[in-house]
Amino acid sequence: MRKITYAKAISEAIAEEMERDESVFLMGEDVANGTFMNSPELQKYVPDRVIDSPLAENLIATFGIGAAMSGMRPVLDFMFADLMTLAFEPIVNVAAKERYMSGGNTKIPVVFKAGHGVGLQIGSVHSQSVESWFMNVPGLKIVVPSTPYDVKGLLKTAIRDDDPVVFLEARMAYYRVKGEVPEEEYTIPFGQARVAREGTDVTIVAWQKTYHDSMAAAEELLIEEGISVEIIDPRTLVPLDKSTIIDSIKKTGRAIIAHEAPKRGGAGGEISAIISEEAAHYLKAPIIRVAGANVPIPFGVTELELVPDKEDIKKAVIEIMKKDIKSHLRTI
């Protein structure tokens, strides 16, 4: 099977959906002459259906929501997810709520997409991981694809969905990560996690940067320590596939949640709570969260010091293998 980049998979997904459905269009910051300028499959739709917008996030979201309510299927590109804060009001107070407020009569088939996370070394307002900002908002679906295969299949599903989707792309993966992607048509349903690697000793739930770090760590841990690691990539955080995660915990008895966003208030806390509520009696050791530091992201290569890497994940696995849940409970 052919291998393509994460970025190429995104362009193909949008182009194929535009070919399939004339109501689909792409609008955003620099999409016609910048972000997708090297995507021949999308260039043929410039300027009618691939539309450059002003650098005005609130305008992009408001226009797109109105278009969705009018029967279109907009894909709105914000370039930097950090700056979606400038569009919070229409995203969380209109898009997320309108279908409920209308008694189900109004559909909002809009995709809010942007890159997030470290990778470009461009500082505190362009390098954040933002999934947890949206997780507290009922009405939004949140997608966090890790691989080229998943980003294409999930984006096609997002475009076809009748509800608003926050589609967060791994900035570090755009041109650095290649993977097998079939040329044939496929989609991936929301709420269906992927067991990316089977194991028996420890379960790691991770997505995007920490997914790739976890896969590398698991290979080394098996060789160096004889530890068998199972890795679950949730694919979507809302809806979250709880059953796949819990089934893995039942098998391994040990849980690590790894993500790039800060630990405080992060998605790892929600997943940890679910495991505690629904699978605590299977745990052999306390849950460990491996996450970013609770500080702003700095400029330059020092950004990497504040987010987890392969070595941090390896240390967490070795640590959890030494712990015992009964001994832990006696100390608290």
N, C-alpha and C positions, 0 to 999 in steps of 0.2 A: 504494500500500500504506500502511496506517496506520503511524504512528510512536508508539512508547511508550518510557517510561524503562527504564533498566537494572533498577531496582527492580521495576517492574511486570512485566517479563519473568520475573524470578525467581518472583514470586508466582503468575503464570499457570502456569509450569512445574510447580510443586509441586501446585497445585490440579488441574491436568489429570491428573497422575500419581495423585493421590489418588482422583480420579473413576474412573480406569482400573483401579486396583488397590487393593483394600481393605486390603492388607497395608502400604501406605505410610502413615506418620504423621510429623508434624513435632513435634519437641520441642526446647526450648531456653530461653534466657534472654529473657524478655519477649516471646515470640513471639505469645502470644494477646492480650495487652493493650498491646503496645508496637510492636515492629518491624513486624508485619504487621496492625496494628489497622485500617488503612485499606484493607485488601485484602478486598473483599466476597466474592471467590471463595474465600477461606480462612476467613472468619469463620463460615461455615455449618458448619465442622468443629470449632469450639470448643465444648466442651472435650474432646470424645472423641478427636479425632485431631490437634488442634493444642493442644499441652500446654505450659503454662508450667512451667519447672523452677526449682529453687533456683539461686542463683549459685554453682554447684559443678561446675566443668568435669570433674573426674575422675568424679563421679557421672553426669553426662550421657553421657560416653563409655562408661563401664562398663555402664550401663543399656542404651544403644543397641546395644552389641556383643552383649550377652546376648539382646536382642530379635531382632537379625539372625540369631544362631545358632539361634533358635527359629522362624524362618520369616517374620519381619516384615521390612519394608524401611524402617528409620528414616532420617529426614533430621534431623541434629542441628545446631542453630544455636548457635554459640558467641559470636555478636555480634562480639567482637574476637579475631582470630586470634592476637594476641600472647599471650592467656590460654589458648590451647590447650597451652601449656607445662605447665599444671597437669594436663593429661590425657595427657601424653606416654607414660606407662607403659602404659595400656591401648591407646592408639592404635598405638604402635610395637612393643610386646612381645606384644600379644594379637591385635588386628585384623589387623595386617600379616603375622603369622606363622602364624596358626591354620590357614589352608587348607593351607599347606605342611606344617605339623607333623602334620596329620590325613591326609596322603596324598591330599589333594584331596576328602576326604569331607565337610568342613565348609565351607559357604559363609558369607561375611561381607558381605552386601549392605547396607552402611551408608555414608552420606554424611556426612562431617565438613565443615560449611560455616561460613564466617565472612568478614567483611570485613577487608581488610588494606590497608596503605599510608597515605599522608598524605591530607589532605582535610578533617579536622575540627579540626585544630590543638589536639589534646588530649594531646600529650606523648609521652614516650619509651616507655611501656608500652601505648599504644593506637594507635600510628601506624606500626608497623614493617611491612616487607614480608618475609614469612616463608617463601616458597616453598623456599628453599635449606635450611631447617631439616629439611624432610621428604624432600628428594631423595636423601639417603644411606640411606633406609630401604627395602630391598627389600620388595615386597608392597603398597606404596601407589601408587595412581594420583594424579597431581597435575594439576589443571585450573586454568587462569588465563584466563578469558574476558575479552575487551576490549569487546565491543559487546552491545547488547540482543539482537540476533539470535543471537549465539554463546552468551550466558549462558543463554538459554532452551533452545536445542537441546542444549547440553552438559549442562545440569542434568538434563534428561529422560534422557539417556544414562546419567548418573551414577546416577540412582535405579534404573534397570533393570539396572545392572551387578552381577554377583555377587561382586565384590571391593570392598574398602574404597577410597573415593575421598576425597581431601582437595580440597575445592572452594573455591578462594580467590577472593573477589569483590573487584573494584576499588572501594574505599571512595569514591574521588573521583568514581566514575561513577554511583552510585545514582540521584541525581535531577538530575545535571548533563548526563548523556549520554542522548540520545534516538536511536532508530534504527528502521529499517523491520523489522517483525516480522510475518510472515503469521499470520492467524488459523487457518490449516489446520495439521494435525498435521505435525511434522517433528522429526527428531533429527539430531545431528551426531556422527559417529564419533570416538572418541579416536584420537590419533596421526595426525591429518590436518590439517596446517598450512594456512593460507590465505595466498595471495599477494594481499595487500590492495591493493597498487599495483605495477604493472609498471614496470621501469626497466632501464637498460643500464649505468650507471656504477658504482653502489654498491649493495650489499645491506645493509639494516638489518633485524636480527632484534629485535623488540620486542613487549612485551605490556603491556596495561592502561595506566597513565598514560603510559609512554614510547611506547606505540603511538600514542596520540592526538597526543602531541607530535611524533612522527616524521612522521605524516601531514601535520601543519601545516607542519613544517620542509621536507618534500619539495616542497610546493606553492611555497613561497617560493624554495627553491633553484633550481627549474626556471626561475622568472621572473628571479631576480636573478643567477644564476651559470650558467644553462644546464646544470645538472647533473641527470641523470636518476637518480632514486633508486627502487630496488625495495624494498618493505617486506613482510617475512614475519611474520605473526602466528602463533606456534606453536600457540596454543589450549591444548595440553596439553604439559607439560614431561616427564611420565612417563605414557604413552609419548611419546617425542619423534620427530617426523617429520624424520629426518635427511635423507632423500632430497630433499625440497623445498628445504631450506636449501642443500644441496650443489649441486643443480641451478642454484640462483640464483647461487651463488659461481662456478660454471663460466661463467656468462654475464657477470657483472660483474667478477670478479677482485678485488673489494674487499669486506671484511666489517666491519660495525660491529654490536656487540651492545649494546643499551640496556635497562637495567632500573633500577627504583627502589630495590631492595635494595642494601646495601653491596657494593662491588666485591669485597672480600676474601671468598673462599668462596662467592661468588654463582653463580647459574645461568649467568651469562655466561662464567665460567671453563670450565664443562663444555662449553658450546656451542663456545667457542673451541678447546678441545682436540679436539673432534670434527672441526672444520674443518681443524685442523692435521694430524690423523692421516689424514684421508680426502680432503682436497682442497687440500693445501698447494701442489701443483705448479700450481694454477690461480691462485694469489694474485699480484696485481700490487703489493700493498702489505701491510705488517704489519696484522694484525687490531687493531682498536681497541675497547675496552670503555668505555662511558659508563654510569656507575653512581653509586649513592649514596655519600656519605662514610662512612668507618669510625668514626662517632661516634653516640651516642644521639640520637634525634630530640627537639628541644626543643619547648616549648609555643609556641603562637602562630604568626604568619605566618613566623617565621624557619625553620620546618620546610621551607619551599620552597627555602631556600638550600642545603639539604643533599641534595637529590635532583635528578636531571637535569630540564631543561626544554627547550623548543623551541630556544632559543639555544645550549645546550650541544651539542645534536645537530647543529645547523647548523655549528658550529665543528668538530666531529669530521669531518663530511663534507668540509668544505673542506680540513682537515688531511690526510685520507687521500688526497685527490686530488693532493696535492703530493708524496706519498711514493712511493718505489720500493723494491720488495722486495730487489732486488740490492744497492742502496746500503746498505740497512738491514743486510743480512747481513754486508757487509764491515766494519761498525762494531761488531759484537758478537763 
